[in-house]
Amino acid sequence: MSTRRRTHVRALVSGLIALGVTAPLAAPATAAPATAAPPHHRPAGAGAVLAVEEEATLSAATVAETLEKAGIDSSRVRYDVTWYRVLYRTTDSDGAPVVASQLVVLPGNQVRTLPVVSWLHGTTVYKGDVASVNPNSSDRRAALFFASTGRAVSAPDYVGLGRGEGIHPYGDPGATVSASVDALRAARSLAHRKGRELDREVQISGFSQGGPAAMMVGRALQREGADRYFRPSALATVGGPFHLSAFEAAAADDEIANSGLYLAYFVTAWNRLYGLYASPSEAFRAPFDQKVERLFDGDHTGADIQRELPAASKDLFTAEFLDRIRRPGGVLKDRLRALDTTCDWRPGVPVQIFHSKGDKDVGFGNAEHCGDQLTRNHADHRLTDLGDHDHNSSVKQALPRIADFFDQHGDEHGGKHGTPGPVAASAP
């Protein structure tokens, strides 16, 4: 394995001062979600690289070994890769400037203009569990996988996770799209500094929470002019909760795995965003009402939270509040509608929905819900059952299929821009 690590301080302090960031920025409880505005409405400097904190080069052999140990097919690995943790400028749920982080990975081939993948991660409660920070995260492996096939990868941590500021606005459409699109801009800038260019055609994929995120980002790039340069070329999702109101109702009924944790994360995050309750005691049973909000601050791991809270929603929430989740009204109903309709448009590119019928966290009905909406809009799409795999295992099964799908449909330039082929990897 060839590894090199460097810490960059490229005007980080001056960049943050220029950005006006002196303390973590969090959206107020009643904040409305930001929309993915056209580029001429985006704040000046959105997507600017503030610092490259760390980088390392891994041989193709090391990438293959890493994937194999995780149970991921490594037969498509072709190239060495170099990854970078990048701090960049974006906006939070209020549309205010904020610093976010991402993992950018570039392949070690000789191609100047690279196809690019935007990889959007699933539900993450701990800031340190995202791709740019945790070398053992499934999202780090996904990014290494795609880069080793000859693609550039932008894997945003989203707002409030990784080395970014504030508390993650879990599920907020505006912040999700802004962080993802601005991450692509920052990745393009970094690639240019390295003598590379990114193709404007973006292959967008995501797992779990990243499934709806991928559809929102694709829609923003195609229909809403979220960026002047990038546009989608293919969309692939894995295990996405596309019918969020039904997903949260199932969590309220303890019909899914990890129901209490999922629902508590959702409720505390959306209370910060939209004001779902006046006091924690309205939503949570004692004594959990005294601790639940601080546990979902991004500084506690999933294991920390599971030790402190009951697993079942019925033991964690008040009966009255669970009824509100089952039959949402008011602001909750309005905000859920946006997350129930992330597939309700007509992509101008092919869409592949991967889901496992063995998934006990996110039921297969979510994939069917997305497929039905795409069908009504006459979109080119396919739904593939991955078989009897659990939620986290399903993405391992899907990654090679996503790469094949992108090879077939994602890059209109094909091998011209360095998509995988029978190219020998460099020696480890």
Secondary structure as GFF3:
##gff-version 3
##sequence-region A 1 428
A	DSSP	alpha_helix	12	19	.	.	.	ID=ss1
A	DSSP	three_ten_helix	39	41	.	.	.	ID=ss2
A	DSSP	beta_strand	49	58	.	.	.	ID=ss3
A	DSSP	alpha_helix	60	69	.	.	.	ID=ss4
A	DSSP	beta_strand	81	91	.	.	.	ID=ss5
A	DSSP	beta_strand	97	107	.	.	.	ID=ss6
A	DSSP	beta_strand	113	120	.	.	.	ID=ss7
A	DSSP	three_ten_helix	127	129	.	.	.	ID=ss8
A	DSSP	alpha_helix	138	148	.	.	.	ID=ss9
A	DSSP	beta_strand	152	156	.	.	.	ID=ss10
A	DSSP	alpha_helix	173	193	.	.	.	ID=ss11
A	DSSP	beta_strand	197	207	.	.	.	ID=ss12
A	DSSP	alpha_helix	210	223	.	.	.	ID=ss13
A	DSSP	beta_strand	231	238	.	.	.	ID=ss14
A	DSSP	alpha_helix	244	252	.	.	.	ID=ss15
A	DSSP	alpha_helix	259	274	.	.	.	ID=ss16
A	DSSP	alpha_helix	280	283	.	.	.	ID=ss17
A	DSSP	three_ten_helix	288	290	.	.	.	ID=ss18
A	DSSP	alpha_helix	292	295	.	.	.	ID=ss19
A	DSSP	alpha_helix	302	308	.	.	.	ID=ss20
A	DSSP	alpha_helix	313	316	.	.	.	ID=ss21
A	DSSP	alpha_helix	319	326	.	.	.	ID=ss22
A	DSSP	alpha_helix	330	340	.	.	.	ID=ss23
A	DSSP	beta_strand	351	355	.	.	.	ID=ss24
A	DSSP	alpha_helix	365	376	.	.	.	ID=ss25
A	DSSP	beta_strand	381	385	.	.	.	ID=ss26
A	DSSP	alpha_helix	391	405	.	.	.	ID=ss27
A	DSSP	pi_helix	406	410	.	.	.	ID=ss28
A	DSSP	three_ten_helix	414	417	.	.	.	ID=ss29
###
